[in-house]
Amino acid sequence: MDKFLSFLLPLFLIGILSACTTNKDEKEIETPIENVEQSIDDSDVIIGNETENEDETSSDDKVQKEMALDVLAGIFEDAKTGKVYRLSDGIYIGKTTRKEVIEMIGEPEEKDTFDHYHGSMGNASYDLAYNEKGILKEARYFGTNVERQTNLGGITTKDLIENIGEPDQKREMNSTNETNYIYQVGDFELQFIMQEDGTTDHVNLK
């Protein structure tokens, strides 16, 4: 019996050692596989976020461009009747007097050859000029500084040509490196003063 136990004991110990070695090897193999899977998952999350951010930016740009083109369409439509764009209801080139303008929108912040109205809190800026009889003869629309890409800052020379056509005249303004795109709209002259970067600085209606 003792000899038989002596024979079995080494076999039993060998079996235990083999089992431990196998478990250790399996554990060491599993660990790097888990790390690789985790790395892949993290990479997928980053790529997904970048793609989502790009889509959101593209969508925002599209919305801003649509808003700017709506402004362009409104300016052109109002020019047909000589209406000053978005200043106040009932202010027209060749009709409205300075007294009537002041009654509607108040005294200007500054006065020289133009009455200057400075925009704030998303409101646009305007310069207004009157003839010797006190009747409005020219209005300059400067748009807003807040979210400018949704108004004049988003209107390019390409947008002008594609949406309202080629200008009747173009004048280079060497002193400011700007270009005046001039459209004859009914009885009125509509001017888009374009900057070197191809965006609109301001709009004149005469």
PyMOL CGO cylinders between C-alpha atoms (Angstrom):
from pymol import cmd
from pymol.cgo import CYLINDER

trace = [
    CYLINDER, 0.00, 0.00, 0.00, 2.80, 2.43, 0.91, 0.3, 1, 1, 1, 1, 1, 1,
    CYLINDER, 2.80, 2.43, 0.91, 4.53, 1.69, -2.35, 0.3, 1, 1, 1, 1, 1, 1,
    CYLINDER, 4.53, 1.69, -2.35, 1.30, 2.29, -4.26, 0.3, 1, 1, 1, 1, 1, 1,
    CYLINDER, 1.30, 2.29, -4.26, 0.76, 5.66, -2.52, 0.3, 1, 1, 1, 1, 1, 1,
    CYLINDER, 0.76, 5.66, -2.52, 4.35, 6.59, -3.16, 0.3, 1, 1, 1, 1, 1, 1,
    CYLINDER, 4.35, 6.59, -3.16, 3.74, 5.92, -6.85, 0.3, 1, 1, 1, 1, 1, 1,
    CYLINDER, 3.74, 5.92, -6.85, 0.51, 7.95, -7.01, 0.3, 1, 1, 1, 1, 1, 1,
    CYLINDER, 0.51, 7.95, -7.01, 1.71, 11.00, -5.05, 0.3, 1, 1, 1, 1, 1, 1,
    CYLINDER, 1.71, 11.00, -5.05, 4.22, 12.25, -7.66, 0.3, 1, 1, 1, 1, 1, 1,
    CYLINDER, 4.22, 12.25, -7.66, 1.60, 11.83, -10.39, 0.3, 1, 1, 1, 1, 1, 1,
    CYLINDER, 1.60, 11.83, -10.39, -0.92, 13.79, -8.35, 0.3, 1, 1, 1, 1, 1, 1,
    CYLINDER, -0.92, 13.79, -8.35, 1.54, 16.66, -7.74, 0.3, 1, 1, 1, 1, 1, 1,
    CYLINDER, 1.54, 16.66, -7.74, 2.47, 16.75, -11.43, 0.3, 1, 1, 1, 1, 1, 1,
    CYLINDER, 2.47, 16.75, -11.43, -1.22, 17.07, -12.33, 0.3, 1, 1, 1, 1, 1, 1,
    CYLINDER, -1.22, 17.07, -12.33, -1.74, 19.99, -9.92, 0.3, 1, 1, 1, 1, 1, 1,
    CYLINDER, -1.74, 19.99, -9.92, 1.33, 21.82, -11.23, 0.3, 1, 1, 1, 1, 1, 1,
    CYLINDER, 1.33, 21.82, -11.23, 0.19, 21.36, -14.83, 0.3, 1, 1, 1, 1, 1, 1,
    CYLINDER, 0.19, 21.36, -14.83, -3.26, 22.72, -14.05, 0.3, 1, 1, 1, 1, 1, 1,
    CYLINDER, -3.26, 22.72, -14.05, -1.81, 25.80, -12.34, 0.3, 1, 1, 1, 1, 1, 1,
    CYLINDER, -1.81, 25.80, -12.34, 0.55, 26.46, -15.21, 0.3, 1, 1, 1, 1, 1, 1,
    CYLINDER, 0.55, 26.46, -15.21, -2.28, 26.15, -17.76, 0.3, 1, 1, 1, 1, 1, 1,
    CYLINDER, -2.28, 26.15, -17.76, -4.53, 28.59, -15.83, 0.3, 1, 1, 1, 1, 1, 1,
    CYLINDER, -4.53, 28.59, -15.83, -1.69, 31.09, -15.49, 0.3, 1, 1, 1, 1, 1, 1,
    CYLINDER, -1.69, 31.09, -15.49, -0.92, 30.92, -19.22, 0.3, 1, 1, 1, 1, 1, 1,
    CYLINDER, -0.92, 30.92, -19.22, -4.59, 31.34, -20.14, 0.3, 1, 1, 1, 1, 1, 1,
    CYLINDER, -4.59, 31.34, -20.14, -4.91, 34.37, -17.89, 0.3, 1, 1, 1, 1, 1, 1,
    CYLINDER, -4.91, 34.37, -17.89, -1.81, 35.98, -19.40, 0.3, 1, 1, 1, 1, 1, 1,
    CYLINDER, -1.81, 35.98, -19.40, -3.18, 35.44, -22.92, 0.3, 1, 1, 1, 1, 1, 1,
    CYLINDER, -3.18, 35.44, -22.92, -6.63, 36.86, -22.08, 0.3, 1, 1, 1, 1, 1, 1,
    CYLINDER, -6.63, 36.86, -22.08, -5.35, 40.14, -20.65, 0.3, 1, 1, 1, 1, 1, 1,
    CYLINDER, -5.35, 40.14, -20.65, -3.86, 41.65, -23.85, 0.3, 1, 1, 1, 1, 1, 1,
    CYLINDER, -3.86, 41.65, -23.85, -6.95, 40.62, -25.84, 0.3, 1, 1, 1, 1, 1, 1,
    CYLINDER, -6.95, 40.62, -25.84, -9.16, 42.57, -23.44, 0.3, 1, 1, 1, 1, 1, 1,
    CYLINDER, -9.16, 42.57, -23.44, -6.85, 45.59, -23.73, 0.3, 1, 1, 1, 1, 1, 1,
    CYLINDER, -6.85, 45.59, -23.73, -7.01, 45.48, -27.53, 0.3, 1, 1, 1, 1, 1, 1,
    CYLINDER, -7.01, 45.48, -27.53, -10.81, 45.32, -27.45, 0.3, 1, 1, 1, 1, 1, 1,
    CYLINDER, -10.81, 45.32, -27.45, -10.95, 48.27, -25.04, 0.3, 1, 1, 1, 1, 1, 1,
    CYLINDER, -10.95, 48.27, -25.04, -8.59, 50.27, -27.27, 0.3, 1, 1, 1, 1, 1, 1,
    CYLINDER, -8.59, 50.27, -27.27, -10.78, 49.59, -30.31, 0.3, 1, 1, 1, 1, 1, 1,
    CYLINDER, -10.78, 49.59, -30.31, -13.89, 50.68, -28.43, 0.3, 1, 1, 1, 1, 1, 1,
    CYLINDER, -13.89, 50.68, -28.43, -12.26, 53.95, -27.31, 0.3, 1, 1, 1, 1, 1, 1,
    CYLINDER, -12.26, 53.95, -27.31, -11.10, 54.65, -30.86, 0.3, 1, 1, 1, 1, 1, 1,
    CYLINDER, -11.10, 54.65, -30.86, -14.60, 54.14, -32.19, 0.3, 1, 1, 1, 1, 1, 1,
    CYLINDER, -14.60, 54.14, -32.19, -16.01, 56.65, -29.69, 0.3, 1, 1, 1, 1, 1, 1,
    CYLINDER, -16.01, 56.65, -29.69, -13.49, 59.34, -30.68, 0.3, 1, 1, 1, 1, 1, 1,
    CYLINDER, -13.49, 59.34, -30.68, -14.07, 58.86, -34.40, 0.3, 1, 1, 1, 1, 1, 1,
    CYLINDER, -14.07, 58.86, -34.40, -17.82, 58.92, -33.88, 0.3, 1, 1, 1, 1, 1, 1,
    CYLINDER, -17.82, 58.92, -33.88, -17.66, 62.21, -31.95, 0.3, 1, 1, 1, 1, 1, 1,
    CYLINDER, -17.66, 62.21, -31.95, -15.47, 63.86, -34.58, 0.3, 1, 1, 1, 1, 1, 1,
    CYLINDER, -15.47, 63.86, -34.58, -17.89, 62.88, -37.32, 0.3, 1, 1, 1, 1, 1, 1,
    CYLINDER, -17.89, 62.88, -37.32, -20.85, 64.12, -35.32, 0.3, 1, 1, 1, 1, 1, 1,
    CYLINDER, -20.85, 64.12, -35.32, -19.15, 67.49, -34.65, 0.3, 1, 1, 1, 1, 1, 1,
    CYLINDER, -19.15, 67.49, -34.65, -18.34, 67.91, -38.34, 0.3, 1, 1, 1, 1, 1, 1,
    CYLINDER, -18.34, 67.91, -38.34, -21.97, 67.23, -39.26, 0.3, 1, 1, 1, 1, 1, 1,
    CYLINDER, -21.97, 67.23, -39.26, -23.20, 69.78, -36.70, 0.3, 1, 1, 1, 1, 1, 1,
    CYLINDER, -23.20, 69.78, -36.70, -20.77, 72.43, -38.02, 0.3, 1, 1, 1, 1, 1, 1,
    CYLINDER, -20.77, 72.43, -38.02, -21.86, 71.80, -41.60, 0.3, 1, 1, 1, 1, 1, 1,
    CYLINDER, -21.86, 71.80, -41.60, -25.51, 72.05, -40.56, 0.3, 1, 1, 1, 1, 1, 1,
    CYLINDER, -25.51, 72.05, -40.56, -24.89, 75.34, -38.70, 0.3, 1, 1, 1, 1, 1, 1,
    CYLINDER, -24.89, 75.34, -38.70, -23.11, 76.82, -41.74, 0.3, 1, 1, 1, 1, 1, 1,
    CYLINDER, -23.11, 76.82, -41.74, -26.01, 75.85, -43.96, 0.3, 1, 1, 1, 1, 1, 1,
    CYLINDER, -26.01, 75.85, -43.96, -28.55, 77.49, -41.65, 0.3, 1, 1, 1, 1, 1, 1,
    CYLINDER, -28.55, 77.49, -41.65, -26.47, 80.69, -41.44, 0.3, 1, 1, 1, 1, 1, 1,
    CYLINDER, -26.47, 80.69, -41.44, -26.15, 80.83, -45.24, 0.3, 1, 1, 1, 1, 1, 1,
    CYLINDER, -26.15, 80.83, -45.24, -29.91, 80.41, -45.66, 0.3, 1, 1, 1, 1, 1, 1,
    CYLINDER, -29.91, 80.41, -45.66, -30.53, 83.26, -43.22, 0.3, 1, 1, 1, 1, 1, 1,
    CYLINDER, -30.53, 83.26, -43.22, -28.05, 85.51, -45.07, 0.3, 1, 1, 1, 1, 1, 1,
    CYLINDER, -28.05, 85.51, -45.07, -29.76, 84.76, -48.39, 0.3, 1, 1, 1, 1, 1, 1,
    CYLINDER, -29.76, 84.76, -48.39, -33.13, 85.63, -46.83, 0.3, 1, 1, 1, 1, 1, 1,
    CYLINDER, -33.13, 85.63, -46.83, -31.65, 89.01, -45.88, 0.3, 1, 1, 1, 1, 1, 1,
    CYLINDER, -31.65, 89.01, -45.88, -30.42, 89.49, -49.46, 0.3, 1, 1, 1, 1, 1, 1,
    CYLINDER, -30.42, 89.49, -49.46, -33.85, 88.68, -50.86, 0.3, 1, 1, 1, 1, 1, 1,
    CYLINDER, -33.85, 88.68, -50.86, -35.50, 91.09, -48.40, 0.3, 1, 1, 1, 1, 1, 1,
    CYLINDER, -35.50, 91.09, -48.40, -33.12, 93.94, -49.23, 0.3, 1, 1, 1, 1, 1, 1,
    CYLINDER, -33.12, 93.94, -49.23, -33.72, 93.49, -52.96, 0.3, 1, 1, 1, 1, 1, 1,
    CYLINDER, -33.72, 93.49, -52.96, -37.50, 93.22, -52.60, 0.3, 1, 1, 1, 1, 1, 1,
    CYLINDER, -37.50, 93.22, -52.60, -37.77, 96.34, -50.40, 0.3, 1, 1, 1, 1, 1, 1,
    CYLINDER, -37.77, 96.34, -50.40, -35.57, 98.29, -52.82, 0.3, 1, 1, 1, 1, 1, 1,
    CYLINDER, -35.57, 98.29, -52.82, -38.24, 97.97, -55.52, 0.3, 1, 1, 1, 1, 1, 1,
    CYLINDER, -38.24, 97.97, -55.52, -40.44, 100.42, -53.60, 0.3, 1, 1, 1, 1, 1, 1,
    CYLINDER, -40.44, 100.42, -53.60, -37.63, 102.45, -52.03, 0.3, 1, 1, 1, 1, 1, 1,
    CYLINDER, -37.63, 102.45, -52.03, -38.29, 101.03, -48.57, 0.3, 1, 1, 1, 1, 1, 1,
    CYLINDER, -38.29, 101.03, -48.57, -35.40, 101.14, -46.10, 0.3, 1, 1, 1, 1, 1, 1,
    CYLINDER, -35.40, 101.14, -46.10, -34.76, 97.53, -45.11, 0.3, 1, 1, 1, 1, 1, 1,
    CYLINDER, -34.76, 97.53, -45.11, -35.87, 96.63, -41.56, 0.3, 1, 1, 1, 1, 1, 1,
    CYLINDER, -35.87, 96.63, -41.56, -35.48, 100.13, -40.15, 0.3, 1, 1, 1, 1, 1, 1,
    CYLINDER, -35.48, 100.13, -40.15, -39.14, 100.78, -39.39, 0.3, 1, 1, 1, 1, 1, 1,
    CYLINDER, -39.14, 100.78, -39.39, -42.44, 100.39, -41.18, 0.3, 1, 1, 1, 1, 1, 1,
    CYLINDER, -42.44, 100.39, -41.18, -43.09, 103.25, -43.54, 0.3, 1, 1, 1, 1, 1, 1,
    CYLINDER, -43.09, 103.25, -43.54, -39.63, 104.78, -44.12, 0.3, 1, 1, 1, 1, 1, 1,
    CYLINDER, -39.63, 104.78, -44.12, -39.07, 105.33, -47.86, 0.3, 1, 1, 1, 1, 1, 1,
    CYLINDER, -39.07, 105.33, -47.86, -36.44, 106.99, -50.02, 0.3, 1, 1, 1, 1, 1, 1,
    CYLINDER, -36.44, 106.99, -50.02, -37.87, 110.09, -51.74, 0.3, 1, 1, 1, 1, 1, 1,
    CYLINDER, -37.87, 110.09, -51.74, -40.96, 110.21, -49.50, 0.3, 1, 1, 1, 1, 1, 1,
    CYLINDER, -40.96, 110.21, -49.50, -40.27, 110.15, -45.78, 0.3, 1, 1, 1, 1, 1, 1,
    CYLINDER, -40.27, 110.15, -45.78, -39.12, 113.37, -44.09, 0.3, 1, 1, 1, 1, 1, 1,
    CYLINDER, -39.12, 113.37, -44.09, -36.45, 113.67, -41.40, 0.3, 1, 1, 1, 1, 1, 1,
    CYLINDER, -36.45, 113.67, -41.40, -39.10, 114.82, -38.94, 0.3, 1, 1, 1, 1, 1, 1,
    CYLINDER, -39.10, 114.82, -38.94, -41.15, 111.68, -39.61, 0.3, 1, 1, 1, 1, 1, 1,
    CYLINDER, -41.15, 111.68, -39.61, -38.08, 109.44, -39.23, 0.3, 1, 1, 1, 1, 1, 1,
    CYLINDER, -38.08, 109.44, -39.23, -37.23, 110.99, -35.86, 0.3, 1, 1, 1, 1, 1, 1,
    CYLINDER, -37.23, 110.99, -35.86, -40.82, 110.54, -34.71, 0.3, 1, 1, 1, 1, 1, 1,
    CYLINDER, -40.82, 110.54, -34.71, -40.60, 106.84, -35.61, 0.3, 1, 1, 1, 1, 1, 1,
    CYLINDER, -40.60, 106.84, -35.61, -37.11, 105.88, -34.44, 0.3, 1, 1, 1, 1, 1, 1,
    CYLINDER, -37.11, 105.88, -34.44, -35.82, 108.84, -32.40, 0.3, 1, 1, 1, 1, 1, 1,
    CYLINDER, -35.82, 108.84, -32.40, -32.89, 111.21, -32.68, 0.3, 1, 1, 1, 1, 1, 1,
    CYLINDER, -32.89, 111.21, -32.68, -29.66, 109.88, -34.20, 0.3, 1, 1, 1, 1, 1, 1,
    CYLINDER, -29.66, 109.88, -34.20, -26.63, 109.24, -31.99, 0.3, 1, 1, 1, 1, 1, 1,
    CYLINDER, -26.63, 109.24, -31.99, -24.44, 111.34, -34.31, 0.3, 1, 1, 1, 1, 1, 1,
    CYLINDER, -24.44, 111.34, -34.31, -25.06, 113.97, -37.01, 0.3, 1, 1, 1, 1, 1, 1,
    CYLINDER, -25.06, 113.97, -37.01, -22.95, 115.24, -39.92, 0.3, 1, 1, 1, 1, 1, 1,
    CYLINDER, -22.95, 115.24, -39.92, -23.76, 114.79, -43.60, 0.3, 1, 1, 1, 1, 1, 1,
    CYLINDER, -23.76, 114.79, -43.60, -25.59, 111.66, -42.41, 0.3, 1, 1, 1, 1, 1, 1,
    CYLINDER, -25.59, 111.66, -42.41, -27.69, 110.92, -39.35, 0.3, 1, 1, 1, 1, 1, 1,
    CYLINDER, -27.69, 110.92, -39.35, -25.98, 107.94, -37.70, 0.3, 1, 1, 1, 1, 1, 1,
    CYLINDER, -25.98, 107.94, -37.70, -27.98, 105.31, -35.82, 0.3, 1, 1, 1, 1, 1, 1,
    CYLINDER, -27.98, 105.31, -35.82, -25.72, 102.81, -34.05, 0.3, 1, 1, 1, 1, 1, 1,
    CYLINDER, -25.72, 102.81, -34.05, -27.06, 99.30, -33.71, 0.3, 1, 1, 1, 1, 1, 1,
    CYLINDER, -27.06, 99.30, -33.71, -26.84, 97.39, -30.44, 0.3, 1, 1, 1, 1, 1, 1,
    CYLINDER, -26.84, 97.39, -30.44, -28.00, 94.09, -28.97, 0.3, 1, 1, 1, 1, 1, 1,
    CYLINDER, -28.00, 94.09, -28.97, -28.34, 92.54, -32.42, 0.3, 1, 1, 1, 1, 1, 1,
    CYLINDER, -28.34, 92.54, -32.42, -29.98, 95.60, -34.00, 0.3, 1, 1, 1, 1, 1, 1,
    CYLINDER, -29.98, 95.60, -34.00, -28.55, 96.91, -37.28, 0.3, 1, 1, 1, 1, 1, 1,
    CYLINDER, -28.55, 96.91, -37.28, -26.76, 100.22, -37.83, 0.3, 1, 1, 1, 1, 1, 1,
    CYLINDER, -26.76, 100.22, -37.83, -27.97, 102.83, -40.35, 0.3, 1, 1, 1, 1, 1, 1,
    CYLINDER, -27.97, 102.83, -40.35, -26.78, 106.09, -41.89, 0.3, 1, 1, 1, 1, 1, 1,
    CYLINDER, -26.78, 106.09, -41.89, -29.50, 108.36, -43.31, 0.3, 1, 1, 1, 1, 1, 1,
    CYLINDER, -29.50, 108.36, -43.31, -29.08, 111.40, -45.56, 0.3, 1, 1, 1, 1, 1, 1,
    CYLINDER, -29.08, 111.40, -45.56, -31.69, 114.03, -46.53, 0.3, 1, 1, 1, 1, 1, 1,
    CYLINDER, -31.69, 114.03, -46.53, -32.03, 116.54, -49.34, 0.3, 1, 1, 1, 1, 1, 1,
    CYLINDER, -32.03, 116.54, -49.34, -32.42, 120.29, -48.90, 0.3, 1, 1, 1, 1, 1, 1,
    CYLINDER, -32.42, 120.29, -48.90, -36.16, 119.82, -48.32, 0.3, 1, 1, 1, 1, 1, 1,
    CYLINDER, -36.16, 119.82, -48.32, -35.54, 117.35, -45.49, 0.3, 1, 1, 1, 1, 1, 1,
    CYLINDER, -35.54, 117.35, -45.49, -36.71, 114.32, -47.49, 0.3, 1, 1, 1, 1, 1, 1,
    CYLINDER, -36.71, 114.32, -47.49, -34.78, 111.05, -47.20, 0.3, 1, 1, 1, 1, 1, 1,
    CYLINDER, -34.78, 111.05, -47.20, -32.49, 110.61, -50.22, 0.3, 1, 1, 1, 1, 1, 1,
    CYLINDER, -32.49, 110.61, -50.22, -30.11, 107.83, -49.14, 0.3, 1, 1, 1, 1, 1, 1,
    CYLINDER, -30.11, 107.83, -49.14, -30.01, 105.05, -46.57, 0.3, 1, 1, 1, 1, 1, 1,
    CYLINDER, -30.01, 105.05, -46.57, -27.02, 102.91, -45.70, 0.3, 1, 1, 1, 1, 1, 1,
    CYLINDER, -27.02, 102.91, -45.70, -27.61, 99.56, -44.04, 0.3, 1, 1, 1, 1, 1, 1,
    CYLINDER, -27.61, 99.56, -44.04, -24.63, 98.15, -42.13, 0.3, 1, 1, 1, 1, 1, 1,
    CYLINDER, -24.63, 98.15, -42.13, -26.26, 95.02, -40.74, 0.3, 1, 1, 1, 1, 1, 1,
    CYLINDER, -26.26, 95.02, -40.74, -25.51, 93.68, -37.28, 0.3, 1, 1, 1, 1, 1, 1,
    CYLINDER, -25.51, 93.68, -37.28, -22.22, 92.87, -35.59, 0.3, 1, 1, 1, 1, 1, 1,
    CYLINDER, -22.22, 92.87, -35.59, -23.77, 90.05, -33.55, 0.3, 1, 1, 1, 1, 1, 1,
    CYLINDER, -23.77, 90.05, -33.55, -24.01, 86.82, -35.60, 0.3, 1, 1, 1, 1, 1, 1,
    CYLINDER, -24.01, 86.82, -35.60, -22.96, 88.77, -38.68, 0.3, 1, 1, 1, 1, 1, 1,
    CYLINDER, -22.96, 88.77, -38.68, -22.72, 85.58, -40.76, 0.3, 1, 1, 1, 1, 1, 1,
    CYLINDER, -22.72, 85.58, -40.76, -26.52, 85.42, -40.69, 0.3, 1, 1, 1, 1, 1, 1,
    CYLINDER, -26.52, 85.42, -40.69, -26.84, 88.81, -42.43, 0.3, 1, 1, 1, 1, 1, 1,
    CYLINDER, -26.84, 88.81, -42.43, -24.39, 90.94, -44.47, 0.3, 1, 1, 1, 1, 1, 1,
    CYLINDER, -24.39, 90.94, -44.47, -21.30, 88.98, -43.43, 0.3, 1, 1, 1, 1, 1, 1,
    CYLINDER, -21.30, 88.98, -43.43, -22.79, 85.90, -45.06, 0.3, 1, 1, 1, 1, 1, 1,
    CYLINDER, -22.79, 85.90, -45.06, -23.58, 87.56, -48.42, 0.3, 1, 1, 1, 1, 1, 1,
    CYLINDER, -23.58, 87.56, -48.42, -20.80, 87.14, -51.00, 0.3, 1, 1, 1, 1, 1, 1,
    CYLINDER, -20.80, 87.14, -51.00, -20.27, 88.43, -54.53, 0.3, 1, 1, 1, 1, 1, 1,
    CYLINDER, -20.27, 88.43, -54.53, -21.14, 84.93, -55.73, 0.3, 1, 1, 1, 1, 1, 1,
    CYLINDER, -21.14, 84.93, -55.73, -24.44, 85.10, -53.84, 0.3, 1, 1, 1, 1, 1, 1,
    CYLINDER, -24.44, 85.10, -53.84, -25.28, 88.43, -55.50, 0.3, 1, 1, 1, 1, 1, 1,
    CYLINDER, -25.28, 88.43, -55.50, -24.76, 87.10, -59.02, 0.3, 1, 1, 1, 1, 1, 1,
    CYLINDER, -24.76, 87.10, -59.02, -26.52, 83.78, -58.39, 0.3, 1, 1, 1, 1, 1, 1,
    CYLINDER, -26.52, 83.78, -58.39, -29.56, 85.28, -56.63, 0.3, 1, 1, 1, 1, 1, 1,
    CYLINDER, -29.56, 85.28, -56.63, -30.17, 88.76, -58.12, 0.3, 1, 1, 1, 1, 1, 1,
    CYLINDER, -30.17, 88.76, -58.12, -28.01, 88.65, -61.25, 0.3, 1, 1, 1, 1, 1, 1,
    CYLINDER, -28.01, 88.65, -61.25, -25.04, 90.55, -62.65, 0.3, 1, 1, 1, 1, 1, 1,
    CYLINDER, -25.04, 90.55, -62.65, -24.82, 94.19, -61.51, 0.3, 1, 1, 1, 1, 1, 1,
    CYLINDER, -24.82, 94.19, -61.51, -25.63, 97.01, -63.91, 0.3, 1, 1, 1, 1, 1, 1,
    CYLINDER, -25.63, 97.01, -63.91, -22.32, 98.62, -62.95, 0.3, 1, 1, 1, 1, 1, 1,
    CYLINDER, -22.32, 98.62, -62.95, -19.20, 97.82, -60.93, 0.3, 1, 1, 1, 1, 1, 1,
    CYLINDER, -19.20, 97.82, -60.93, -16.99, 100.54, -59.47, 0.3, 1, 1, 1, 1, 1, 1,
    CYLINDER, -16.99, 100.54, -59.47, -13.63, 99.97, -57.86, 0.3, 1, 1, 1, 1, 1, 1,
    CYLINDER, -13.63, 99.97, -57.86, -13.13, 102.00, -54.69, 0.3, 1, 1, 1, 1, 1, 1,
    CYLINDER, -13.13, 102.00, -54.69, -9.35, 102.35, -54.56, 0.3, 1, 1, 1, 1, 1, 1,
    CYLINDER, -9.35, 102.35, -54.56, -9.27, 104.25, -51.27, 0.3, 1, 1, 1, 1, 1, 1,
    CYLINDER, -9.27, 104.25, -51.27, -10.79, 101.29, -49.40, 0.3, 1, 1, 1, 1, 1, 1,
    CYLINDER, -10.79, 101.29, -49.40, -9.99, 98.38, -51.77, 0.3, 1, 1, 1, 1, 1, 1,
    CYLINDER, -9.99, 98.38, -51.77, -13.72, 97.70, -51.99, 0.3, 1, 1, 1, 1, 1, 1,
    CYLINDER, -13.72, 97.70, -51.99, -15.97, 97.18, -55.01, 0.3, 1, 1, 1, 1, 1, 1,
    CYLINDER, -15.97, 97.18, -55.01, -19.40, 98.75, -55.48, 0.3, 1, 1, 1, 1, 1, 1,
    CYLINDER, -19.40, 98.75, -55.48, -21.91, 96.40, -57.15, 0.3, 1, 1, 1, 1, 1, 1,
    CYLINDER, -21.91, 96.40, -57.15, -24.68, 98.66, -58.45, 0.3, 1, 1, 1, 1, 1, 1,
    CYLINDER, -24.68, 98.66, -58.45, -28.19, 97.49, -59.37, 0.3, 1, 1, 1, 1, 1, 1,
    CYLINDER, -28.19, 97.49, -59.37, -30.94, 99.64, -60.88, 0.3, 1, 1, 1, 1, 1, 1,
    CYLINDER, -30.94, 99.64, -60.88, -34.13, 98.53, -59.16, 0.3, 1, 1, 1, 1, 1, 1,
    CYLINDER, -34.13, 98.53, -59.16, -37.12, 100.44, -60.55, 0.3, 1, 1, 1, 1, 1, 1,
    CYLINDER, -37.12, 100.44, -60.55, -36.65, 104.12, -59.68, 0.3, 1, 1, 1, 1, 1, 1,
    CYLINDER, -36.65, 104.12, -59.68, -33.92, 103.36, -57.16, 0.3, 1, 1, 1, 1, 1, 1,
    CYLINDER, -33.92, 103.36, -57.16, -30.23, 102.50, -57.08, 0.3, 1, 1, 1, 1, 1, 1,
    CYLINDER, -30.23, 102.50, -57.08, -29.16, 99.63, -54.85, 0.3, 1, 1, 1, 1, 1, 1,
    CYLINDER, -29.16, 99.63, -54.85, -25.45, 99.39, -54.05, 0.3, 1, 1, 1, 1, 1, 1,
    CYLINDER, -25.45, 99.39, -54.05, -23.61, 96.51, -52.39, 0.3, 1, 1, 1, 1, 1, 1,
    CYLINDER, -23.61, 96.51, -52.39, -20.22, 97.59, -51.07, 0.3, 1, 1, 1, 1, 1, 1,
    CYLINDER, -20.22, 97.59, -51.07, -18.09, 94.43, -51.22, 0.3, 1, 1, 1, 1, 1, 1,
    CYLINDER, -18.09, 94.43, -51.22, -14.90, 93.94, -49.24, 0.3, 1, 1, 1, 1, 1, 1,
    CYLINDER, -14.90, 93.94, -49.24, -11.66, 92.38, -50.46, 0.3, 1, 1, 1, 1, 1, 1,
    CYLINDER, -11.66, 92.38, -50.46, -12.67, 89.01, -48.98, 0.3, 1, 1, 1, 1, 1, 1,
    CYLINDER, -12.67, 89.01, -48.98, -15.81, 88.99, -51.15, 0.3, 1, 1, 1, 1, 1, 1,
    CYLINDER, -15.81, 88.99, -51.15, -18.33, 89.65, -48.35, 0.3, 1, 1, 1, 1, 1, 1,
    CYLINDER, -18.33, 89.65, -48.35, -20.68, 92.61, -47.98, 0.3, 1, 1, 1, 1, 1, 1,
    CYLINDER, -20.68, 92.61, -47.98, -19.59, 95.58, -45.87, 0.3, 1, 1, 1, 1, 1, 1,
    CYLINDER, -19.59, 95.58, -45.87, -22.80, 97.60, -46.23, 0.3, 1, 1, 1, 1, 1, 1,
    CYLINDER, -22.80, 97.60, -46.23, -25.68, 98.34, -48.61, 0.3, 1, 1, 1, 1, 1, 1,
    CYLINDER, -25.68, 98.34, -48.61, -26.78, 101.74, -49.95, 0.3, 1, 1, 1, 1, 1, 1,
    CYLINDER, -26.78, 101.74, -49.95, -30.22, 102.60, -51.28, 0.3, 1, 1, 1, 1, 1, 1,
    CYLINDER, -30.22, 102.60, -51.28, -30.61, 105.84, -53.22, 0.3, 1, 1, 1, 1, 1, 1,
]
cmd.load_cgo(trace, "trace")
